[in-house]
Amino acid sequence: MFKYIFALLVIAVAWVAAFVLKTKFPWAIVAAIIVTVITLLALGALVLYRRYKARKAAREIEKALNAQADEHARSVRPEQRPRSARCRPRCSAPSRR
């Protein structure tokens, strides 16, 4: 949440400075546009990177759970193996996201 507030403040300061200084510096509006674009691109890149990290972590957790399920399947009593084998495809199905 802090990153969004900080980005908003950076953009607001850039535009306020651009409108205050536009008579002295004719390129102030262009500078404000550049600051806005760079800030939004950085924010978007940060959001995408965090999403990528979260998906990678989820894959690692899923791999660990599947390894644990495989280990458990090897240690199941022989009379319970058919039941365990029927449950396995249902448990390892990909989630619907």
MODELLER restraints for C-alpha pairs under 7 A, 6 or more apart:
rsr = mdl.restraints
at = mdl.atoms
rsr.add(forms.Gaussian(group=physical.xy_distance, feature=features.Distance(at['CA:7:A'], at['CA:39:A']), mean=6.34, stdev=0.5))
rsr.add(forms.Gaussian(group=physical.xy_distance, feature=features.Distance(at['CA:11:A'], at['CA:35:A']), mean=6.82, stdev=0.5))
rsr.add(forms.Gaussian(group=physical.xy_distance, feature=features.Distance(at['CA:11:A'], at['CA:36:A']), mean=5.49, stdev=0.5))
rsr.add(forms.Gaussian(group=physical.xy_distance, feature=features.Distance(at['CA:14:A'], at['CA:32:A']), mean=5.10, stdev=0.5))
rsr.add(forms.Gaussian(group=physical.xy_distance, feature=features.Distance(at['CA:14:A'], at['CA:35:A']), mean=6.80, stdev=0.5))
rsr.add(forms.Gaussian(group=physical.xy_distance, feature=features.Distance(at['CA:15:A'], at['CA:32:A']), mean=5.47, stdev=0.5))
rsr.add(forms.Gaussian(group=physical.xy_distance, feature=features.Distance(at['CA:18:A'], at['CA:28:A']), mean=4.68, stdev=0.5))
rsr.add(forms.Gaussian(group=physical.xy_distance, feature=features.Distance(at['CA:18:A'], at['CA:29:A']), mean=5.27, stdev=0.5))
rsr.add(forms.Gaussian(group=physical.xy_distance, feature=features.Distance(at['CA:18:A'], at['CA:32:A']), mean=6.05, stdev=0.5))
rsr.add(forms.Gaussian(group=physical.xy_distance, feature=features.Distance(at['CA:21:A'], at['CA:28:A']), mean=6.51, stdev=0.5))
rsr.add(forms.Gaussian(group=physical.xy_distance, feature=features.Distance(at['CA:22:A'], at['CA:28:A']), mean=5.52, stdev=0.5))
rsr.add(forms.Gaussian(group=physical.xy_distance, feature=features.Distance(at['CA:22:A'], at['CA:29:A']), mean=6.91, stdev=0.5))
rsr.add(forms.Gaussian(group=physical.xy_distance, feature=features.Distance(at['CA:73:A'], at['CA:84:A']), mean=6.87, stdev=0.5))
